[in-house]
Amino acid sequence: MSEPHLLVHEHKDNVGVVVVEGLKAGTDMLCVVTADNSSFNLTAKADVPIGHKIALSDLKSGDTAIKYGEDIGRFVADVEKGGHVHVQNLKTKRW
């Protein structure tokens, strides 16, 4: 297996984390689910920096973001599958 582009912690997660520098839009990413080392492919819809998140499915404003199997916030804008998830479309529910 080649090196992954994206790590997903749990199968119920709806975002994964970019683990390579310089990910470009159009890249066919190798995505690995760390819970069981399974993998899948997903196309990046945007250039995404290392450490940022990517949507694993189409997500709507108001949806809950799930990472590590846990609620990490609320989407405040729609994000398409393969799209960049960051402060422009995801906010904490804490305040």
Long-range contacts (C-beta under 8 A, 24 or more apart in sequence): 1-30, 1-39, 2-30, 3-30, 4-29, 4-30, 4-31, 4-32, 4-39, 5-29, 5-30, 5-31, 5-44, 6-30, 6-31, 6-32, 6-42, 6-54, 7-31, 7-32, 7-34, 8-32, 8-33, 8-34, 8-56, 9-33, 9-34, 9-35, 9-67, 9-68, 9-69, 10-35, 10-66, 10-68, 10-69, 11-35, 11-36, 12-66, 12-69, 13-56, 13-66, 13-67, 13-68, 13-69, 14-55, 14-56, 14-57, 14-59, 14-63, 14-65, 14-66, 15-53, 15-54, 15-55, 15-56, 15-65, 15-66, 15-67, 15-72, 15-85, 16-42, 16-53, 16-54, 16-56, 17-51, 17-52, 17-53, 17-54, 17-67, 18-48, 18-49, 18-50, 18-51, 18-52, 18-53, 18-54, 19-50, 20-50, 21-50, 22-47, 22-50, 23-47, 23-48, 23-49, 23-50, 29-54, 31-56, 42-81, 42-82, 43-82, 44-82, 45-80, 45-81, 45-82, 45-83, 45-84, 46-82, 46-83, 46-84, 47-84, 48-84, 52-84, 52-85, 52-86, 53-84, 53-85, 53-86, 53-90, 54-82, 54-83, 54-84, 54-85, 55-79, 55-80, 55-81, 55-82, 55-83, 55-85, 56-81, 57-81, 59-85, 65-90
